[in-house]
Amino acid sequence: MHAVIVKSLARIHRANLVNFGILPLLLVNKGDYDTLAQGASLTIPLADIKPGKPVDLLVEGGAKVAVTNDLTAKELEIIQSGGLLNTVRLS
């Protein structure tokens, strides 16, 4: 699964990410953006991702970064299926 971690997200961009099966995550503390290096290894606890709930990402080196999402249960299902086309195909 792919994810995008951002400070904020435009509504249409967010919808496109969901439709393509990409998990949009919002930083709880926007200052954490500057602590994440491009290409750094992040561990996302996928089992802990729940609609609208925060979760901690593990950054290589042991640091934690809090992120949240504003997904509905249906949107999370679409992402877990690999995108909207896969969801429709599986129905």
C-alpha positions as CSV (number, residue, x, y, z in Angstrom):
1,M,0.0,0.0,0.0
2,H,1.2,3.5,-0.8
3,A,0.6,6.6,1.4
4,V,1.0,10.3,1.1
5,I,1.8,12.2,4.3
6,V,1.0,16.0,4.2
7,K,0.3,19.1,6.3
8,S,-3.0,19.7,4.4
9,L,-4.8,18.4,1.4
10,A,-7.2,19.8,-1.2
11,R,-10.5,18.0,-1.4
12,I,-10.1,17.0,-5.1
13,H,-6.5,15.8,-4.6
14,R,-7.7,13.7,-1.6
15,A,-10.5,12.1,-3.6
16,N,-8.1,11.2,-6.4
17,L,-5.6,9.6,-3.9
18,V,-8.5,7.5,-2.5
19,N,-9.7,6.5,-5.9
20,F,-6.2,5.3,-6.9
21,G,-5.8,3.3,-3.6
22,I,-3.3,5.7,-2.0
23,L,-3.7,6.4,1.8
24,P,-3.8,10.2,2.5
25,L,-2.4,10.9,6.0
26,L,-2.4,14.3,7.7
27,L,0.3,15.3,10.2
28,V,-1.2,16.0,13.6
29,N,1.7,18.3,14.4
30,K,2.6,20.2,11.2
31,G,6.1,20.9,12.6
32,D,6.9,17.2,12.2
33,Y,7.0,17.8,8.4
34,D,10.5,19.3,8.8
35,T,11.7,16.3,10.7
36,L,10.9,13.8,7.9
37,A,13.7,13.4,5.4
38,Q,12.8,12.6,1.8
39,G,13.4,8.9,1.3
40,A,13.3,8.1,5.0
41,S,11.9,4.7,5.9
42,L,8.6,4.9,7.6
43,T,6.5,2.0,9.1
44,I,2.8,2.5,8.9
45,P,0.8,0.2,11.2
46,L,-1.9,-0.7,8.7
47,A,-3.9,-2.7,11.2
48,D,-4.2,0.4,13.4
49,I,-5.6,2.6,10.6
50,K,-9.3,3.4,11.4
51,P,-11.5,6.0,9.8
52,G,-10.9,9.4,11.4
53,K,-8.5,8.1,14.1
54,P,-4.9,9.1,14.7
55,V,-2.0,6.6,14.5
56,D,1.8,6.8,15.1
57,L,4.2,6.2,12.3
58,L,7.6,4.8,13.1
59,V,10.5,6.7,11.5
60,E,13.8,4.9,10.9
61,G,15.9,5.7,14.0
62,G,13.1,5.1,16.4
63,A,11.2,8.4,16.3
64,K,7.4,8.5,16.1
65,V,5.2,10.9,14.1
66,A,1.5,11.2,14.8
67,V,-0.8,11.3,11.7
68,T,-4.5,11.1,11.3
69,N,-7.0,10.7,8.4
70,D,-10.4,12.0,7.6
71,L,-11.5,8.9,5.7
72,T,-14.9,7.2,5.9
73,A,-15.2,3.4,6.3
74,K,-16.1,3.1,2.6
75,E,-13.1,5.2,1.5
76,L,-10.8,3.0,3.7
77,E,-12.3,-0.1,2.1
78,I,-11.6,1.4,-1.4
79,I,-7.9,2.0,-0.4
80,Q,-7.6,-1.5,1.0
81,S,-8.9,-2.9,-2.2
82,G,-6.3,-1.1,-4.2
83,G,-8.5,1.7,-5.6
84,L,-12.0,2.3,-6.9
85,L,-11.7,0.2,-10.0
86,N,-10.6,-2.8,-8.0
87,T,-13.5,-2.2,-5.5
88,V,-16.0,-2.1,-8.4
89,R,-14.5,-5.2,-10.0
90,L,-14.7,-7.2,-6.8
91,S,-18.3,-6.3,-6.2
